[in-house]
Amino acid sequence: MIKSELVQKIAEANPHLYQRDVENIVNAILEQVASALERGDRVELRGFGAFSVKKRDARVGRNPRTGKQVDVSEKTVPYFKTGKEMRERLNTGK
Amino acid sequence: MAGRTVTRADLCEAVYQQVGLSRTESAQLVEMVLKEIADCLARGETVKLSSFGSFVVREKGERVGRNPKTGEEVPIEPRRVMVFKPSSILKHRINGTVGDEADED
């Protein structure tokens, strides 16, 4: 499923809303999560999972093609941990 | 790094501010969006949200694990897990870098 399909599904279930409104809703949700991570905040959605950021130290990497050493600078990466309920649903198919 | 925790209530507030709906309806829509994504994943389907990232379901085979406390070997059953693959846009936003440099994806 891609974003436009998600928007369409929600729009079909809510005939009183314009598709454009639903698009704004989905984008507002994703934007909240993205900007929280940008601030270094955590996002916890019970039953679904939690987003957070993790710091990765600088390291010396290697170009896998040439074998040349490259300096990889310190960075922060987004991280998602699946919620308990979601983890169970994935294995019961419900 | 330890900031505050954003929850459903914050998502509902954002939806409420952006679209001219009641707070109740905003909350219902946030639930619907999350449920739709979760339902899709429960069916084993990938969910791709452009400029944000994608959620992918992976099948894990059986393997032998170990109880870290007792050292006892325990079989880990085959199972399904989901992983979040952040888009390069999101990764760049989090690092405060621009998305035009060469990246692994």
N, CA and C atoms of all chains as a GROMACS GRO file, in nm:
protein
  597
    1MET      N    1   0.084  -0.119   0.000
    1MET     CA    2   0.000   0.000   0.000
    1MET      C    3   0.088   0.125   0.000
    2ILE      N    4   0.056   0.218  -0.083
    2ILE     CA    5   0.130   0.344  -0.084
    2ILE      C    6   0.041   0.455  -0.027
    3LYS      N    7   0.100   0.571  -0.005
    3LYS     CA    8   0.028   0.678   0.064
    3LYS      C    9  -0.104   0.714  -0.003
    4SER      N   10  -0.104   0.724  -0.136
    4SER     CA   11  -0.227   0.762  -0.206
    4SER      C   12  -0.337   0.658  -0.187
    5GLU      N   13  -0.298   0.532  -0.176
    5GLU     CA   14  -0.398   0.426  -0.153
    5GLU      C   15  -0.453   0.434  -0.012
    6LEU      N   16  -0.367   0.469   0.081
    6LEU     CA   17  -0.409   0.488   0.220
    6LEU      C   18  -0.510   0.604   0.227
    7VAL      N   19  -0.477   0.712   0.160
    7VAL     CA   20  -0.565   0.830   0.156
    7VAL      C   21  -0.700   0.793   0.096
    8GLN      N   22  -0.696   0.719  -0.013
    8GLN     CA   23  -0.820   0.680  -0.081
    8GLN      C   24  -0.909   0.593   0.008
    9LYS      N   25  -0.846   0.497   0.076
    9LYS     CA   26  -0.919   0.409   0.167
    9LYS      C   27  -0.992   0.488   0.275
   10ILE      N   28  -0.919   0.581   0.337
   10ILE     CA   29  -0.976   0.662   0.444
   10ILE      C   30  -1.085   0.754   0.388
   11ALA      N   31  -1.062   0.807   0.270
   11ALA     CA   32  -1.160   0.897   0.207
   11ALA      C   33  -1.289   0.822   0.177
   12GLU      N   34  -1.277   0.698   0.132
   12GLU     CA   35  -1.396   0.617   0.101
   12GLU      C   36  -1.479   0.590   0.226
   13ALA      N   37  -1.408   0.572   0.339
   13ALA     CA   38  -1.478   0.546   0.464
   13ALA      C   39  -1.538   0.673   0.525
   14ASN      N   40  -1.497   0.788   0.473
   14ASN     CA   41  -1.546   0.916   0.524
   14ASN      C   42  -1.597   1.004   0.411
   15PRO      N   43  -1.713   0.967   0.355
   15PRO     CA   44  -1.761   1.038   0.235
   15PRO      C   45  -1.787   1.188   0.257
   16HIS      N   46  -1.798   1.230   0.383
   16HIS     CA   47  -1.820   1.372   0.409
   16HIS      C   48  -1.692   1.454   0.400
   17LEU      N   49  -1.577   1.388   0.382
   17LEU     CA   50  -1.450   1.461   0.371
   17LEU      C   51  -1.401   1.462   0.227
   18TYR      N   52  -1.336   1.571   0.192
   18TYR     CA   53  -1.272   1.576   0.061
   18TYR      C   54  -1.145   1.494   0.068
   19GLN      N   55  -1.110   1.435  -0.046
   19GLN     CA   56  -0.986   1.357  -0.053
   19GLN      C   57  -0.867   1.444  -0.012
   20ARG      N   58  -0.875   1.572  -0.047
   20ARG     CA   59  -0.767   1.666  -0.014
   20ARG      C   60  -0.752   1.681   0.138
   21ASP      N   61  -0.865   1.681   0.208
   21ASP     CA   62  -0.860   1.689   0.354
   21ASP      C   63  -0.791   1.568   0.413
   22VAL      N   64  -0.828   1.451   0.360
   22VAL     CA   65  -0.769   1.326   0.411
   22VAL      C   66  -0.618   1.327   0.386
   23GLU      N   67  -0.580   1.377   0.269
   23GLU     CA   68  -0.438   1.388   0.236
   23GLU      C   69  -0.368   1.477   0.339
   24ASN      N   70  -0.431   1.589   0.373
   24ASN     CA   71  -0.374   1.679   0.474
   24ASN      C   72  -0.364   1.613   0.609
   25ILE      N   73  -0.461   1.529   0.642
   25ILE     CA   74  -0.462   1.460   0.771
   25ILE      C   75  -0.344   1.362   0.779
   26VAL      N   76  -0.332   1.280   0.673
   26VAL     CA   77  -0.222   1.182   0.671
   26VAL      C   78  -0.087   1.254   0.676
   27ASN      N   79  -0.074   1.361   0.599
   27ASN     CA   80   0.052   1.436   0.598
   27ASN      C   81   0.080   1.501   0.733
   28ALA      N   82  -0.026   1.550   0.799
   28ALA     CA   83  -0.008   1.614   0.930
   28ALA      C   84   0.045   1.513   1.031
   29ILE      N   85  -0.008   1.391   1.024
   29ILE     CA   86   0.037   1.285   1.116
   29ILE      C   87   0.185   1.254   1.092
   30LEU      N   88   0.219   1.230   0.965
   30LEU     CA   89   0.358   1.195   0.933
   30LEU      C   90   0.452   1.310   0.966
   31GLU      N   91   0.405   1.431   0.944
   31GLU     CA   92   0.488   1.549   0.972
   31GLU      C   93   0.515   1.561   1.122
   32GLN      N   94   0.414   1.532   1.203
   32GLN     CA   95   0.433   1.535   1.349
   32GLN      C   96   0.542   1.438   1.391
   33VAL      N   97   0.538   1.317   1.336
   33VAL     CA   98   0.637   1.216   1.370
   33VAL      C   99   0.775   1.261   1.324
   34ALA      N  100   0.783   1.306   1.198
   34ALA     CA  101   0.913   1.347   1.142
   34ALA      C  102   0.972   1.464   1.220
   35SER      N  103   0.890   1.564   1.253
   35SER     CA  104   0.948   1.679   1.322
   35SER      C  105   0.984   1.646   1.466
   36ALA      N  106   0.912   1.552   1.526
   36ALA     CA  107   0.949   1.508   1.661
   36ALA      C  108   1.088   1.444   1.658
   37LEU      N  109   1.110   1.357   1.560
   37LEU     CA  110   1.240   1.290   1.547
   37LEU      C  111   1.350   1.391   1.517
   38GLU      N  112   1.315   1.492   1.439
   38GLU     CA  113   1.410   1.597   1.406
   38GLU      C  114   1.456   1.670   1.532
   39ARG      N  115   1.364   1.687   1.627
   39ARG     CA  116   1.397   1.752   1.755
   39ARG      C  117   1.468   1.656   1.850
   40GLY      N  118   1.473   1.528   1.813
   40GLY     CA  119   1.533   1.428   1.901
   40GLY      C  120   1.432   1.370   1.999
   41ASP      N  121   1.304   1.401   1.978
   41ASP     CA  122   1.199   1.348   2.064
   41ASP      C  123   1.163   1.206   2.023
   42ARG      N  124   1.089   1.141   2.111
   42ARG     CA  125   1.044   1.006   2.089
   42ARG      C  126   0.896   1.011   2.054
   43VAL      N  127   0.847   0.920   1.974
   43VAL     CA  128   0.705   0.916   1.941
   43VAL      C  129   0.653   0.779   1.980
   44GLU      N  130   0.558   0.777   2.072
   44GLU     CA  131   0.508   0.649   2.119
   44GLU      C  132   0.362   0.632   2.082
   45LEU      N  133   0.334   0.532   2.000
   45LEU     CA  134   0.197   0.505   1.958
   45LEU      C  135   0.157   0.367   2.007
   46ARG      N  136   0.092   0.364   2.123
   46ARG     CA  137   0.054   0.237   2.186
   46ARG      C  138  -0.019   0.145   2.089
   47GLY      N  139   0.020   0.021   2.089
   47GLY     CA  140  -0.046  -0.076   2.003
   47GLY      C  141   0.018  -0.083   1.865
   48PHE      N  142   0.093   0.020   1.830
   48PHE     CA  143   0.157   0.022   1.698
   48PHE      C  144   0.308   0.009   1.713
   49GLY      N  145   0.367   0.107   1.778
   49GLY     CA  146   0.511   0.103   1.799
   49GLY      C  147   0.564   0.238   1.840
   50ALA      N  148   0.694   0.248   1.853
   50ALA     CA  149   0.756   0.373   1.896
   50ALA      C  150   0.871   0.411   1.805
   51PHE      N  151   0.875   0.539   1.771
   51PHE     CA  152   0.986   0.592   1.690
   51PHE      C  153   1.081   0.666   1.783
   52SER      N  154   1.209   0.651   1.758
   52SER     CA  155   1.307   0.728   1.832
   52SER      C  156   1.427   0.749   1.742
   53VAL      N  157   1.525   0.823   1.792
   53VAL     CA  158   1.647   0.841   1.714
   53VAL      C  159   1.765   0.784   1.793
   54LYS      N  160   1.861   0.732   1.720
   54LYS     CA  161   1.979   0.677   1.784
   54LYS      C  162   2.103   0.740   1.724
   55LYS      N  163   2.199   0.768   1.811
   55LYS     CA  164   2.322   0.830   1.764
   55LYS      C  165   2.422   0.722   1.723
   56ARG      N  166   2.481   0.742   1.609
   56ARG     CA  167   2.586   0.650   1.563
   56ARG      C  168   2.718   0.725   1.564
   57ASP      N  169   2.818   0.667   1.629
   57ASP     CA  170   2.949   0.732   1.636
   57ASP      C  171   3.016   0.737   1.499
   58ALA      N  172   3.108   0.827   1.486
   58ALA     CA  173   3.189   0.834   1.364
   58ALA      C  174   3.270   0.705   1.354
   59ARG      N  175   3.293   0.658   1.234
   59ARG     CA  176   3.372   0.536   1.219
   59ARG      C  177   3.447   0.542   1.088
   60VAL      N  178   3.540   0.451   1.073
   60VAL     CA  179   3.609   0.441   0.946
   60VAL      C  180   3.542   0.330   0.867
   61GLY      N  181   3.483   0.366   0.755
   61GLY     CA  182   3.416   0.268   0.673
   61GLY      C  183   3.502   0.233   0.554
   62ARG      N  184   3.447   0.150   0.468
   62ARG     CA  185   3.522   0.107   0.351
   62ARG      C  186   3.426   0.105   0.233
   63ASN      N  187   3.472   0.159   0.124
   63ASN     CA  188   3.392   0.151   0.002
   63ASN      C  189   3.393   0.006  -0.041
   64PRO      N  190   3.277  -0.061  -0.041
   64PRO     CA  191   3.276  -0.206  -0.070
   64PRO      C  192   3.324  -0.237  -0.211
   65ARG      N  193   3.313  -0.140  -0.300
   65ARG     CA  194   3.355  -0.168  -0.437
   65ARG      C  195   3.507  -0.155  -0.453
   66THR      N  196   3.563  -0.048  -0.398
   66THR     CA  197   3.705  -0.022  -0.419
   66THR      C  198   3.791  -0.068  -0.302
   67GLY      N  199   3.728  -0.089  -0.186
   67GLY     CA  200   3.804  -0.130  -0.069
   67GLY      C  201   3.875  -0.014  -0.003
   68LYS      N  202   3.854   0.107  -0.058
   68LYS     CA  203   3.919   0.226  -0.004
   68LYS      C  204   3.857   0.268   0.129
   69GLN      N  205   3.938   0.316   0.222
   69GLN     CA  206   3.887   0.361   0.350
   69GLN      C  207   3.821   0.497   0.337
   70VAL      N  208   3.708   0.513   0.404
   70VAL     CA  209   3.642   0.644   0.405
   70VAL      C  210   3.601   0.676   0.548
   71ASP      N  211   3.611   0.803   0.581
   71ASP     CA  212   3.568   0.845   0.714
   71ASP      C  213   3.417   0.867   0.712
   72VAL      N  214   3.348   0.798   0.800
   72VAL     CA  215   3.204   0.818   0.812
   72VAL      C  216   3.183   0.901   0.938
   73SER      N  217   3.123   1.019   0.921
   73SER     CA  218   3.107   1.106   1.038
   73SER      C  219   2.991   1.060   1.126
   74GLU      N  220   2.990   1.112   1.246
   74GLU     CA  221   2.885   1.081   1.343
   74GLU      C  222   2.748   1.117   1.284
   75LYS      N  223   2.650   1.033   1.308
   75LYS     CA  224   2.517   1.066   1.257
   75LYS      C  225   2.407   1.013   1.348
   76THR      N  226   2.288   1.061   1.324
   76THR     CA  227   2.173   1.019   1.402
   76THR      C  228   2.078   0.947   1.307
   77VAL      N  229   2.032   0.830   1.348
   77VAL     CA  230   1.942   0.754   1.261
   77VAL      C  231   1.806   0.732   1.327
   78PRO      N  232   1.700   0.733   1.246
   78PRO     CA  233   1.567   0.704   1.301
   78PRO      C  234   1.557   0.555   1.333
   79TYR      N  235   1.481   0.523   1.437
   79TYR     CA  236   1.467   0.385   1.479
   79TYR      C  237   1.321   0.359   1.515
   80PHE      N  238   1.271   0.244   1.478
   80PHE     CA  239   1.133   0.208   1.510
   80PHE      C  240   1.130   0.077   1.585
   81LYS      N  241   1.057   0.073   1.695
   81LYS     CA  242   1.041  -0.053   1.768
   81LYS      C  243   0.894  -0.090   1.763
   82THR      N  244   0.867  -0.208   1.711
   82THR     CA  245   0.729  -0.253   1.698
   82THR      C  246   0.662  -0.270   1.834
   83GLY      N  247   0.539  -0.226   1.846
   83GLY     CA  248   0.464  -0.239   1.970
   83GLY      C  249   0.423  -0.383   1.995
   84LYS      N  250   0.391  -0.413   2.120
   84LYS     CA  251   0.358  -0.549   2.159
   84LYS      C  252   0.237  -0.603   2.082
   85GLU      N  253   0.132  -0.522   2.080
   85GLU     CA  254   0.009  -0.566   2.014
   85GLU      C  255   0.032  -0.590   1.865
   86MET      N  256   0.108  -0.501   1.802
   86MET     CA  257   0.138  -0.512   1.659
   86MET      C  258   0.220  -0.638   1.632
   87ARG      N  259   0.317  -0.663   1.720
   87ARG     CA  260   0.404  -0.781   1.705
   87ARG      C  261   0.320  -0.908   1.710
   88GLU      N  262   0.222  -0.908   1.799
   88GLU     CA  263   0.134  -1.025   1.810
   88GLU      C  264   0.045  -1.038   1.688
   89ARG      N  265  -0.006  -0.925   1.640
   89ARG     CA  266  -0.094  -0.928   1.522
   89ARG      C  267  -0.021  -0.982   1.398
   90LEU      N  268   0.106  -0.948   1.385
   90LEU     CA  269   0.183  -0.993   1.269
   90LEU      C  270   0.189  -1.144   1.263
   91ASN      N  271   0.181  -1.206   1.381
   91ASN     CA  272   0.195  -1.351   1.387
   91ASN      C  273   0.064  -1.428   1.399
   92THR      N  274  -0.045  -1.355   1.412
   92THR     CA  275  -0.174  -1.423   1.414
   92THR      C  276  -0.252  -1.391   1.288
   93GLY      N  277  -0.200  -1.294   1.211
   93GLY     CA  278  -0.263  -1.257   1.085
   93GLY      C  279  -0.399  -1.190   1.101
   94LYS      N  280  -0.427  -1.139   1.222
   94LYS     CA  281  -0.557  -1.075   1.245
   94LYS      C  282  -0.550  -0.925   1.223
   95MET      N  283   1.968   1.462   2.414
   95MET     CA  284   1.884   1.390   2.318
   95MET      C  285   1.749   1.354   2.381
   96ALA      N  286   1.751   1.326   2.511
   96ALA     CA  287   1.627   1.282   2.575
   96ALA      C  288   1.527   1.395   2.583
   97GLY      N  289   1.442   1.404   2.484
   97GLY     CA  290   1.340   1.509   2.480
   97GLY      C  291   1.210   1.456   2.536
   98ARG      N  292   1.102   1.515   2.492
   98ARG     CA  293   0.974   1.468   2.542
   98ARG      C  294   0.921   1.355   2.453
   99THR      N  295   0.812   1.296   2.495
   99THR     CA  296   0.753   1.190   2.416
   99THR      C  297   0.625   1.239   2.350
  100VAL      N  298   0.621   1.223   2.219
  100VAL     CA  299   0.504   1.261   2.141
  100VAL      C  300   0.408   1.142   2.139
  101THR      N  301   0.282   1.169   2.163
  101THR     CA  302   0.183   1.060   2.166
  101THR      C  303   0.068   1.088   2.070
  102ARG      N  304  -0.028   0.997   2.071
  102ARG     CA  305  -0.150   1.013   1.991
  102ARG      C  306  -0.213   1.150   2.010
  103ALA      N  307  -0.215   1.196   2.135
  103ALA     CA  308  -0.278   1.324   2.165
  103ALA      C  309  -0.216   1.437   2.082
  104ASP      N  310  -0.084   1.431   2.062
  104ASP     CA  311  -0.016   1.533   1.983
  104ASP      C  312  -0.052   1.521   1.835
  105LEU      N  313  -0.067   1.397   1.789
  105LEU     CA  314  -0.105   1.377   1.649
  105LEU      C  315  -0.246   1.430   1.626
  106CYS      N  316  -0.335   1.402   1.721
  106CYS     CA  317  -0.474   1.448   1.712
  106CYS      C  318  -0.478   1.600   1.709
  107GLU      N  319  -0.396   1.662   1.795
  107GLU     CA  320  -0.391   1.808   1.802
  107GLU      C  321  -0.345   1.866   1.668
  108ALA      N  322  -0.244   1.802   1.608
  108ALA     CA  323  -0.192   1.850   1.479
  108ALA      C  324  -0.298   1.840   1.371
  109VAL      N  325  -0.371   1.729   1.371
  109VAL     CA  326  -0.478   1.711   1.272
  109VAL      C  327  -0.587   1.815   1.295
  110TYR      N  328  -0.619   1.836   1.422
  110TYR     CA  329  -0.721   1.934   1.460
  110TYR      C  330  -0.682   2.074   1.413
  111GLN      N  331  -0.555   2.109   1.428
  111GLN     CA  332  -0.507   2.242   1.387
  111GLN      C  333  -0.505   2.260   1.235
  112GLN      N  334  -0.474   2.151   1.165
  112GLN     CA  335  -0.456   2.160   1.020
  112GLN      C  336  -0.587   2.158   0.943
  113VAL      N  337  -0.677   2.072   0.985
  113VAL     CA  338  -0.802   2.054   0.913
  113VAL      C  339  -0.916   2.104   1.002
  114GLY      N  340  -1.019   2.160   0.943
  114GLY     CA  341  -1.128   2.216   1.023
  114GLY      C  342  -1.227   2.113   1.075
  115LEU      N  343  -1.176   2.016   1.155
  115LEU     CA  344  -1.264   1.913   1.210
  115LEU      C  345  -1.270   1.927   1.361
  116SER      N  346  -1.369   1.864   1.422
  116SER     CA  347  -1.377   1.867   1.568
  116SER      C  348  -1.263   1.784   1.627
  117ARG      N  349  -1.237   1.805   1.756
  117ARG     CA  350  -1.131   1.728   1.821
  117ARG      C  351  -1.165   1.578   1.819
  118THR      N  352  -1.293   1.548   1.843
  118THR     CA  353  -1.336   1.408   1.844
  118THR      C  354  -1.310   1.344   1.709
  119GLU      N  355  -1.351   1.415   1.604
  119GLU     CA  356  -1.333   1.356   1.472
  119GLU      C  357  -1.186   1.347   1.434
  120SER      N  358  -1.107   1.445   1.475
  120SER     CA  359  -0.964   1.441   1.448
  120SER      C  360  -0.902   1.316   1.510
  121ALA      N  361  -0.944   1.289   1.635
  121ALA     CA  362  -0.893   1.172   1.705
  121ALA      C  363  -0.934   1.043   1.634
  122GLN      N  364  -1.058   1.040   1.586
  122GLN     CA  365  -1.106   0.920   1.515
  122GLN      C  366  -1.026   0.898   1.387
  123LEU      N  367  -0.993   1.008   1.319
  123LEU     CA  368  -0.918   0.994   1.194
  123LEU      C  369  -0.776   0.946   1.218
  124VAL      N  370  -0.714   0.994   1.324
  124VAL     CA  371  -0.579   0.947   1.358
  124VAL      C  372  -0.583   0.795   1.382
  125GLU      N  373  -0.684   0.751   1.457
  125GLU     CA  374  -0.703   0.608   1.482
  125GLU      C  375  -0.720   0.530   1.353
  126MET      N  376  -0.804   0.585   1.264
  126MET     CA  377  -0.831   0.517   1.137
  126MET      C  378  -0.706   0.501   1.053
  127VAL      N  379  -0.625   0.607   1.050
  127VAL     CA  380  -0.501   0.602   0.971
  127VAL      C  381  -0.408   0.495   1.028
  128LEU      N  382  -0.390   0.495   1.159
  128LEU     CA  383  -0.302   0.396   1.222
  128LEU      C  384  -0.355   0.255   1.202
  129LYS      N  385  -0.487   0.240   1.214
  129LYS     CA  386  -0.548   0.108   1.199
  129LYS      C  387  -0.530   0.056   1.057
  130GLU      N  388  -0.548   0.143   0.961
  130GLU     CA  389  -0.534   0.103   0.821
  130GLU      C  390  -0.391   0.053   0.793
  131ILE      N  391  -0.294   0.127   0.846
  131ILE     CA  392  -0.153   0.087   0.828
  131ILE      C  393  -0.128  -0.048   0.898
  132ALA      N  394  -0.178  -0.060   1.021
  132ALA     CA  395  -0.157  -0.183   1.098
  132ALA      C  396  -0.226  -0.303   1.032
  133ASP      N  397  -0.348  -0.283   0.982
  133ASP     CA  398  -0.422  -0.392   0.916
  133ASP      C  399  -0.345  -0.443   0.795
  134CYS      N  400  -0.291  -0.347   0.721
  134CYS     CA  401  -0.218  -0.380   0.600
  134CYS      C  402  -0.096  -0.466   0.634
  135LEU      N  403  -0.023  -0.425   0.737
  135LEU     CA  404   0.096  -0.498   0.780
  135LEU      C  405   0.060  -0.635   0.835
  136ALA      N  406  -0.053  -0.642   0.907
  136ALA     CA  407  -0.096  -0.771   0.963
  136ALA      C  408  -0.126  -0.871   0.851
  137ARG      N  409  -0.164  -0.820   0.734
  137ARG     CA  410  -0.187  -0.907   0.618
  137ARG      C  411  -0.055  -0.942   0.549
  138GLY      N  412   0.053  -0.883   0.596
  138GLY     CA  413   0.184  -0.912   0.538
  138GLY      C  414   0.223  -0.817   0.426
  139GLU      N  415   0.142  -0.713   0.408
  139GLU     CA  416   0.167  -0.617   0.300
  139GLU      C  417   0.264  -0.508   0.343
  140THR      N  418   0.343  -0.458   0.247
  140THR     CA  419   0.434  -0.346   0.272
  140THR      C  420   0.356  -0.215   0.266
  141VAL      N  421   0.390  -0.121   0.352
  141VAL     CA  422   0.326   0.012   0.348
  141VAL      C  423   0.434   0.115   0.317
  142LYS      N  424   0.418   0.182   0.203
  142LYS     CA  425   0.517   0.283   0.162
  142LYS      C  426   0.459   0.422   0.175
  143LEU      N  427   0.522   0.504   0.257
  143LEU     CA  428   0.475   0.640   0.276
  143LEU      C  429   0.583   0.735   0.225
  144SER      N  430   0.562   0.787   0.105
  144SER     CA  431   0.667   0.863   0.039
  144SER      C  432   0.714   0.981   0.123
  145SER      N  433   0.841   1.006   0.117
  145SER     CA  434   0.915   1.109   0.190
  145SER      C  435   0.924   1.081   0.341
  146PHE      N  436   0.855   0.976   0.386
  146PHE     CA  437   0.862   0.938   0.527
  146PHE      C  438   0.943   0.809   0.542
  147GLY      N  439   0.891   0.702   0.484
  147GLY     CA  440   0.961   0.575   0.492
  147GLY      C  441   0.865   0.462   0.462
  148SER      N  442   0.912   0.338   0.474
  148SER     CA  443   0.821   0.227   0.452
  148SER      C  444   0.832   0.125   0.563
  149PHE      N  445   0.720   0.057   0.584
  149PHE     CA  446   0.712  -0.051   0.682
  149PHE      C  447   0.708  -0.181   0.603
  150VAL      N  448   0.799  -0.270   0.633
  150VAL     CA  449   0.809  -0.395   0.559
  150VAL      C  450   0.795  -0.512   0.655
  151VAL      N  451   0.720  -0.615   0.614
  151VAL     CA  452   0.705  -0.734   0.696
  151VAL      C  453   0.809  -0.836   0.651
  152ARG      N  454   0.883  -0.890   0.746
  152ARG     CA  455   0.985  -0.990   0.713
  152ARG      C  456   0.953  -1.122   0.782
  153GLU      N  457   0.979  -1.229   0.710
  153GLU     CA  458   0.962  -1.363   0.765
  153GLU      C  459   1.095  -1.406   0.825
  154LYS      N  460   1.093  -1.445   0.950
  154LYS     CA  461   1.216  -1.490   1.015
  154LYS      C  462   1.211  -1.641   1.030
  155GLY      N  463   1.317  -1.708   0.996
  155GLY     CA  464   1.322  -1.852   1.010
  155GLY      C  465   1.349  -1.893   1.154
  156GLU      N  466   1.336  -2.022   1.181
  156GLU     CA  467   1.362  -2.070   1.316
  156GLU      C  468   1.512  -2.063   1.344
  157ARG      N  469   1.548  -2.030   1.466
  157ARG     CA  470   1.690  -2.033   1.503
  157ARG      C  471   1.701  -2.067   1.651
  158VAL      N  472   1.822  -2.101   1.689
  158VAL     CA  473   1.844  -2.134   1.829
  158VAL      C  474   1.888  -2.009   1.902
  159GLY      N  475   1.815  -1.973   2.003
  159GLY     CA  476   1.850  -1.858   2.085
  159GLY      C  477   1.904  -1.905   2.218
  160ARG      N  478   1.937  -1.811   2.302
  160ARG     CA  479   1.992  -1.847   2.431
  160ARG      C  480   1.936  -1.753   2.537
  161ASN      N  481   1.894  -1.808   2.645
  161ASN     CA  482   1.850  -1.725   2.756
  161ASN      C  483   1.974  -1.656   2.813
  162PRO      N  484   1.982  -1.524   2.799
  162PRO     CA  485   2.106  -1.456   2.840
  162PRO      C  486   2.133  -1.468   2.990
  163LYS      N  487   2.031  -1.494   3.068
  163LYS     CA  488   2.050  -1.502   3.212
  163LYS      C  489   2.103  -1.640   3.254
  164THR      N  490   2.042  -1.744   3.196
  164THR     CA  491   2.080  -1.879   3.237
  164THR      C  492   2.176  -1.948   3.141
  165GLY      N  493   2.189  -1.892   3.019
  165GLY     CA  494   2.276  -1.955   2.920
  165GLY      C  495   2.212  -2.075   2.853
  166GLU      N  496   2.087  -2.100   2.888
  166GLU     CA  497   2.014  -2.214   2.837
  166GLU      C  498   1.974  -2.192   2.690
  167GLU      N  499   1.988  -2.294   2.609
  167GLU     CA  500   1.948  -2.282   2.469
  167GLU      C  501   1.798  -2.297   2.456
  168VAL      N  502   1.737  -2.205   2.380
  168VAL     CA  503   1.593  -2.215   2.357
  168VAL      C  504   1.564  -2.197   2.208
  169PRO      N  505   1.478  -2.280   2.150
  169PRO     CA  506   1.446  -2.262   2.009
  169PRO      C  507   1.360  -2.138   1.989
  170ILE      N  508   1.390  -2.057   1.888
  170ILE     CA  509   1.306  -1.943   1.855
  170ILE      C  510   1.227  -1.980   1.730
  171GLU      N  511   1.097  -1.982   1.745
  171GLU     CA  512   1.007  -2.025   1.639
  171GLU      C  513   1.014  -1.931   1.518
  172PRO      N  514   0.983  -1.982   1.398
  172PRO     CA  515   0.974  -1.893   1.282
  172PRO      C  516   0.864  -1.789   1.310
  173ARG      N  517   0.887  -1.666   1.273
  173ARG     CA  518   0.788  -1.563   1.302
  173ARG      C  519   0.796  -1.449   1.202
  174ARG      N  520   0.698  -1.362   1.209
  174ARG     CA  521   0.697  -1.244   1.121
  174ARG      C  522   0.726  -1.120   1.205
  175VAL      N  523   0.813  -1.036   1.152
  175VAL     CA  524   0.843  -0.911   1.220
  175VAL      C  525   0.826  -0.797   1.121
  176MET      N  526   0.808  -0.675   1.172
  176MET     CA  527   0.804  -0.563   1.079
  176MET      C  528   0.923  -0.472   1.104
  177VAL      N  529   0.974  -0.413   0.997
  177VAL     CA  530   1.084  -0.320   1.010
  177VAL      C  531   1.046  -0.188   0.945
  178PHE      N  532   1.098  -0.080   0.999
  178PHE     CA  533   1.076   0.052   0.942
  178PHE      C  534   1.200   0.093   0.867
  179LYS      N  535   1.184   0.124   0.738
  179LYS     CA  536   1.297   0.172   0.660
  179LYS      C  537   1.275   0.320   0.633
  180PRO      N  538   1.346   0.406   0.705
  180PRO     CA  539   1.325   0.550   0.685
  180PRO      C  540   1.367   0.593   0.545
  181SER      N  541   1.296   0.688   0.489
  181SER     CA  542   1.333   0.740   0.357
  181SER      C  543   1.459   0.824   0.373
  182SER      N  544   1.529   0.847   0.262
  182SER     CA  545   1.652   0.927   0.274
  182SER      C  546   1.616   1.070   0.313
  183ILE      N  547   1.498   1.116   0.275
  183ILE     CA  548   1.453   1.251   0.313
  183ILE      C  549   1.446   1.261   0.466
  184LEU      N  550   1.384   1.160   0.527
  184LEU     CA  551   1.370   1.161   0.673
  184LEU      C  552   1.508   1.153   0.740
  185LYS      N  553   1.593   1.066   0.687
  185LYS     CA  554   1.728   1.052   0.744
  185LYS      C  555   1.804   1.184   0.738
  186HIS      N  556   1.791   1.252   0.626
  186HIS     CA  557   1.860   1.381   0.612
  186HIS      C  558   1.801   1.486   0.705
  187ARG      N  559   1.668   1.485   0.719
  187ARG     CA  560   1.604   1.582   0.808
  187ARG      C  561   1.655   1.565   0.951
  188ILE      N  562   1.668   1.441   0.994
  188ILE     CA  563   1.711   1.414   1.130
  188ILE      C  564   1.855   1.456   1.155
  189ASN      N  565   1.936   1.451   1.048
  189ASN     CA  566   2.075   1.491   1.062
  189ASN      C  567   2.099   1.637   1.028
  190GLY      N  568   1.993   1.705   0.988
  190GLY     CA  569   2.007   1.845   0.951
  190GLY      C  570   2.094   1.865   0.828
  191THR      N  571   2.096   1.765   0.742
  191THR     CA  572   2.173   1.776   0.618
  191THR      C  573   2.078   1.789   0.500
  192VAL      N  574   2.131   1.831   0.388
  192VAL     CA  575   2.047   1.843   0.269
  192VAL      C  576   2.048   1.711   0.195
  193GLY      N  577   1.939   1.684   0.127
  193GLY     CA  578   1.926   1.554   0.063
  193GLY      C  579   1.991   1.538  -0.072
  194ASP      N  580   2.088   1.625  -0.106
  194ASP     CA  581   2.140   1.615  -0.243
  194ASP      C  582   2.273   1.540  -0.254
  195GLU      N  583   2.329   1.503  -0.138
  195GLU     CA  584   2.455   1.429  -0.146
  195GLU      C  585   2.428   1.281  -0.173
  196ALA      N  586   2.529   1.214  -0.223
  196ALA     CA  587   2.514   1.072  -0.255
  196ALA      C  588   2.482   0.993  -0.128
  197ASP      N  589   2.387   0.902  -0.139
  197ASP     CA  590   2.345   0.825  -0.022
  197ASP      C  591   2.332   0.679  -0.061
  198GLU      N  592   2.322   0.593   0.038
  198GLU     CA  593   2.312   0.450   0.007
  198GLU      C  594   2.182   0.414  -0.062
  199ASP      N  595   2.080   0.501  -0.050
  199ASP     CA  596   1.959   0.475  -0.129
  199ASP      C  597   1.918   0.604  -0.196
   0.00000   0.00000   0.00000
